[in-house]
Amino acid sequence: MSTIRLLSAPEARAAIADLCDVLADCVNGGASVGFMQPYGPADAELYWQSVADSVETGATLLVVAEIEGKVVGTVQIGAAQMPNQPHRGDLKKLLVQRSARGKGLARLLMTAAEREASRRGKTLLVLDTATGSEAEAIYPRLGWQRVGVIPDYAMWPEGGLCDTTLFYKRTVAD
Ligand SMILES: CC(C)(COP(=O)(O)OP(=O)(O)OC[C@H]1O[C@@H](n2cnc3c(N)ncnc32)[C@H](O)[C@@H]1OP(=O)(O)O)[C@@H](O)C(=O)NCCC(=O)NCCS
């Protein structure tokens, strides 16, 4: 049985060890999410501490999926924008540990993140994802509109340039 919840800053800090495991597992599984291989859980600690700090200021919404009390998936909304874009949020780091995939957790995480963003007045969400990745196939199923491709945007974790595909979605108020 899975639980989806939005974390406070103290809850985010308490979950850092699990979040490190999830991120390291995804990078080692070949996901282009900002980091290069080799990448162990210890390498992820500073990153998750900065995310927890950002949760504290309200700049980031952090949603997690737990199974039996352990975090196995996560997604973030970057909520701090320039004054002329208060209605926009950046969806980031949708990650589900390999052993927990295919159970609908990404769909649940995305639904929860979109709802929380909408509640905060974020009527437009934007994301980018590696072109040709497993994730790219998922977003259209969740109602996201494909905008286009930027070539050579980032690198695969094992090396080599990868394109990125941009998506957006308008959220619906409750
Ligand atoms: C992308 C990812 C989050 C999907 O997680 P998941 O929990 O297995 O996804 P779900 O089970 O919720 O599936 C969501 C939908 O996508 C579909 N889907 C899942 N994996 C898919 C795949 N490899 N190819 C095509 N569709 C897929 C599912 O059928 C489901 O559709 P439905 O609800 O309409 O039936 C996971 O593969 C992952 O963490 N990948 C590595 C990290 C990454 O690349 N993140 C994206 C960063 S932008």
The ligand as an ORCA input file, in Angstrom:
! r2SCAN-3c Opt
* xyz 0 1
  C       9.437      7.922    -15.388
  C       9.121      7.198    -14.074
  C       9.027      8.238    -12.980
  C       7.796      6.421    -14.181
  O       7.467      5.903    -12.905
  P       6.363      4.742    -12.686
  O       5.937      4.806    -11.274
  O       6.904      3.448    -13.189
  O       5.169      5.220    -13.648
  P       3.632      4.795    -13.503
  O       3.552      3.350    -13.133
  O       2.913      5.761    -12.627
  O       3.137      5.004    -14.984
  C       2.516      6.231    -15.392
  C       1.970      6.050    -16.793
  O       3.031      5.937    -17.738
  C       3.002      4.671    -18.390
  N       4.375      4.183    -18.435
  C       5.141      3.827    -17.390
  N       6.371      3.467    -17.814
  C       6.350      3.608    -19.170
  C       7.312      3.376    -20.192
  N       8.549      2.934    -19.912
  N       6.950      3.620    -21.479
  C       5.702      4.058    -21.780
  N       4.742      4.313    -20.837
  C       5.076      4.071    -19.562
  C       2.141      3.785    -17.533
  O       1.478      2.788    -18.325
  C       1.170      4.775    -16.944
  O       0.142      5.090    -17.871
  P      -1.393      4.915    -17.448
  O      -1.513      5.431    -16.016
  O      -2.096      5.764    -18.430
  O      -1.646      3.450    -17.562
  C      10.254      6.183    -13.771
  O      10.428      5.343    -14.886
  C      11.561      6.844    -13.420
  O      11.792      7.224    -12.267
  N      12.487      6.986    -14.391
  C      13.803      7.536    -14.139
  C      13.786      8.978    -13.736
  C      13.346      9.891    -14.853
  O      13.738      9.761    -15.991
  N      12.498     10.855    -14.464
  C      12.005     11.871    -15.348
  C      12.713     13.147    -15.122
  S      12.023     14.434    -16.161
*
